[in-house]
Amino acid sequence: MTPDLSKLSFVVTDAAGPKVAGRVVKPGDTLLLTEFEARSELLAGVIRPATETEAVAEVPADDKPARRR
């Protein structure tokens, strides 16, 4: 049985660093993440579930992997 991979909206909190779930973000940004992608970030307190009004203002995710130097 495959897990449900639907994406949910989450808002980046002030406790977040420069990256959340591998994406460059700033506090207040809205991200679409699967439950699996959001799990550790939720536990760390760097994201929270978005309300219905916040979910409308989604920030498009950059699908490119971060470059390592």
PyMOL commands that set and color helices and strands:
alter all, ss='L'
color gray80, all
select helices_A, chain A and resi 35-44+52-55
alter helices_A, ss='H'
color red, helices_A
select strands_A, chain A and resi 8-12+19-20+23-24+30-33+47-49
alter strands_A, ss='S'
color yellow, strands_A
deselect
rebuild
show_as cartoon
